[in-house]
Amino acid sequence: MYILAITLFVIWIYLLTVLTRAKLSFFKFVLGAVGMFFFSMFFFEPYLTKALGNAVALVSGVFGKLSGFYEAFPKYSLLFISRENSFISFYIDYECSGIIEILAFLSLLWFFPIYNSSEKVSITLLGTGWIFMANVIRIFVICTIIYYGGNNIFYFAHTVFGRILFYGFSVVLYFYVFTKSHIIRQKVGSFSYGNSNDKNN
């Protein structure tokens, strides 16, 4: 499997060089972003998920301790919600760690042609931090809902409300990083906007 993945990786790099020489920016962006996400998930996800789950549990635990709603065990990526005489466990797994969203964002960012390398480094740090904290807030809200509503409301809190909240934060991030920046820096006719390096016609 690794041999196949490495072979595909080499082919991917080669195709990117071809698209670069041909100046086909759109196809390079699509192939680059999709490829980077696939290879990042394949090579790095198994190592990053556990560490990220522990980190989310650790930071979420601070909010849990302040509110008294739950207790965190970062080493095991576990949260225990104490409600009356019952305990509800919340395991921060692959889906809850935020690894998919972070790698998807970085894959799009690093092949997005608007920014230069130094800007991409800065946005990588800020964007990753934003997604991480959005996930922490999501976990805290889910635990709060479960604390007051009990185990019967777990599905709604986690699958419905938590996802809506998290993707709301993601929409804001994507708007400012991709949509707004593209509109500001695009060149329309003889007018250029923002920090476009193109010269006016």
N, C-alpha and C positions, 0 to 999 in steps of 0.2 A: 504493500500500500504506500509506503514511504517512497519507494522507487518511482511509482506512478506519479505521486504528488510532486516530487522533485523534477520529473520529466515535464509535467504540465507547467511547473514554475518556470523552467527554462524556456519553454515555448511561449509562455505569457510574456516574459521579458523581451524575447525576440519580436513578438507581434507589437509590443509597445514601441520598440525602436523603429519598426516599419511605419507605424502610424505617426510617429514623431517626424520622421523624414518626409512623409507624405503630407504633413501639416493637417491631418484630419483630427482636429481637436476634440470634437464631440465623441467620435468613436474611441479615441484614446481615453477620454474621461470615463465612458461607460465601461470599457474593457478593463481599464486600470482600477476603478473603484470596485467592480464586481470581483476581479481577480484578487485584489488586496484583501477584501473581506473574506473570501474563500480560504486563501492561504493563511491569513491571520487566525481564522477559526481553527484550521487544521493543525497548524504548528504551535500556536500559543495558547489557545483556549483552555486546554487541559491544565496548564500551569497557572493561568491567570484567574480562572474561576474561583478556585479555593482561596487564593490570597485576597481577591476582591470581596468574596463572601465574608471572610473574616473581618475585613476593613469595614464593610457595611454594618456588620453586627456590632463592631466596636463603637463606631460613631453613633449608630442608632441607640446603642445602650446608654449613651450619655443622656439622650432625650428620655429614654425609659426610666432612668434613675431619677431625673429631675421631676418627671410627672408621677412616678410611682406606679405606672401602668404595667410595666414588664421589666424583666431582668435579662441581661444579655450574657452569653457565654461565647465570646468571639473565637476562641480556639476551635469550637465545634460549629461555628456559624449558626448558633441557636439563640432563639429568644423564647422566654417563658412568660406568658401573660397570666398574671395571678388575678383571679376573679372569684371572690367569695371563698368557697372551699375547693375550687377546682383550678387546675393549671392547664393552659392551652399552649402547646409547643408550636413554634414557627421556625421552620428550617429555611435558611437563606441558601437556596440551591442555584443551579445553573441559570434558571429563568429569572430569579430575584436578584442575582448579583449585579445585573446591568452590563455584563460583558458583551452581549449582542449589540446593545444600543451604542456602547462606546466604540466598538470596533467598526460598526456601520458608519458612525459619524466620522471617525478618523479616515476611513477608506474614501469617503466622499470628499473630505477636506483636502487630503493630500494629492488628489487628482483634479481638484477644482482650480481652473486656470486663473482665477482673479487675483489670488494672493501670491506674494513671493515667499521664499523659504523661511525667512525670519518671522514673517507674519503667521505662517502656518505653525511654527513652533509655539508662538505665543497663544494662538487660538487652540492648539492641541491641549495645552495646559489648562486654559480657561474653560474650554468646552468639556474636557474630561472631568474637571472639578464640578462644573454645572450639572452634568449628568449624574455624577456620584451623589451630590447633595440632593438632587431631585429624587433620586432613589431612596436616600435616607429619609427624606420627608414623606415619601410614599409609604415606606415601611412603618414610620411612626404613626401616620394617619390610619393605616390598616390596623395596627395594634390597638389604637385608641378606639376605633369602631368595634373591634372584637371585645375589648375590655368592657364596653358598655352594653354591647348587643349579644355577647356570648358566642359560642361556637357555631350556632345556627346561621349567623350572619357572615361567617368566614368567606364563603364563596363570593358573595356580593362585595365585601370589603376588598378582597384580594383581586378577583378576576374582573370586576366591573369598575368600582369606584377608584381603586388603586391605579388601574391602568389608565383610566381617563385622566386622573391627576398627573401621572407621570408623563403621559404623552402630551398633555397640555404644556408642561415645562419644555418638552422636546420641540414642540411647534415654535415656541418663543425663540429657542436657541437656533433652530434651522432658519427661521425668518431673518434674524439679525446676521447670521453667519453667511447664509447663501442667498436668500432672496433680496434683502435690502442692499447688501454689498454689491450684488450684480446689477441692480437697478442704478445705484449711485455711480458705479464705475463704467457702466456701458457707454458706448459712443453712438449717438444717434445723429445721422446726417453730418452736418458740419459743426455740431456742438458736442463737447465732451463733458462729463460730469465727474465730480469727486476727484480721486487721485489717479485718474487714467493717465498713463504715460504716453498715450498716442497723441500725436500732434493734430491740430485742427487742419481740415482740408482747406 
